[in-house]
Amino acid sequence: MKKIIIFFLISVCVGLPALAGEENYIRVKVLEGINSISISCFTPIEIRDLKTQKILLDKPSLLDFKIRPARNGLNLGGVVTDTQSISIESQPLGIISLGKRQYRGRIECRRQSRNDLLIINELPIDEYLYGVLKHEVSPGWPREALKAQAIVARTFALSKAKERTNEDYHLTNTVLSQVYAGFLSEDPVLTEVINETRGMVLTYMGQAISAYYHATCGGYTENPKYVWGKSLPYLQVKRCSYCKSSPHFCWKEKLGLRRMAQAFQRNGYKFNQIIDLKPLGKSPSGRVEKIIIIHNKGRTVVKGNDFRLILGPKIIRSTNFKMKKIDEAIEFEGKGWGHGVGLCQWGARGMALKGYKYDRILKFYYPGTKIEVVY
């Protein structure tokens, strides 16, 4: 009993969600707005009504079991029910297939409307990280950089879980949260790294931090004030000389004015012709703070990061750029990839190659934080 009480107190003190068992669980939205899903599982599987907890199906296995929204509930394998949401759970270590995707843990299927389903994957935090890390770093990178990334990704997930305690899910499976592709994207090297850093989280004054990270800073990290309008003491502008080997350290792109106008129209802007662009202010890290768009209906000012996301983060890779007009196009020349806040992944790789351990890497990018083991 003493051990249980101590674990609960530790969880509360660090500001992390204290859930049943020794490890925190995470809830990830993996599909939304679909009109059917096919379930397969080769171990014993159970389907329950989420509201009543009544067992609706209990089978030794399932193959291509179809779930669809119905008029007043869910159609489960051809049987129309008034159930609005279900849980799908296999025996421990069982993998559940959703079409071509495979997931550990439990699956929830919720009817959003007569035509739409919402699919959520709930699983232990480290098993979630198994399906994340390969999309963030290469297994061939130095071990210390991989450890740093594992701790940062875990911290990011747990801080989001705290923020969204009362929501249906904590994270999406896209770059808007962390890219998560489930069981098929796991890698044995990265699984070892996650297990080696089990329970390690970055904290500041007893709270899990907002552990933002990005691919390449291009020489300087960014203050989040100039990206999202909020400053945090452990996320500062840092000169980083470790990411110069990144293939994204320097980049160029040329975009036609017409193509840019179309992108802004798709995002709700009313003008249909862009005449020119002008930078408006720079952050202390050298990134463009705002952009003046000169168009056929006047002028519009947008934040630099919003500008980047509207045109596409794979096209305008960062807001650390210069631009010039060439005929009916704008040429961008920039540095780095991502918003620039927090850990620079290629910088962490560079530090590890120079012999820095994971704790030194994390202290460099998140000054004033501590690494604490919370489960």
Buried (B, 14 or more C-beta within 10 A) or exposed (E): EEEEEEBEEBBEEBBBBBBEEEBBBBBBBBBBEBEEBBBBBBBBBBBBBBEEEEEBBEEEEBEEBEBBBBEEBBBBBEEEBEBBBBBBBBEEEBBBBBEEBBBBBBBBBBBBEEEEBBBBBBBBBBBBBBBBBBBBBBBEBBBBBBBBBBBBBBBBBBBBBBEBEEEEBBBBBEEEBBBBBBBEBBBEBBBBBBEEBBBBBBBBEEBBBBBBBBBBBBBBBBBBBBBBEEEBEBBBBBEBEBBBEBEBBBBEBEBEBEBBBEBBEEEEBEBEEBBEBEBBEBBEBBBBBBBBBBBEEEEBEBBBBBBBBBBEBEBBBBBBBEBEEEEEBBBBEBBBBBBBBBBBBBBBBBBBBEEBBBBEBBBBBBEEBBBBEBB
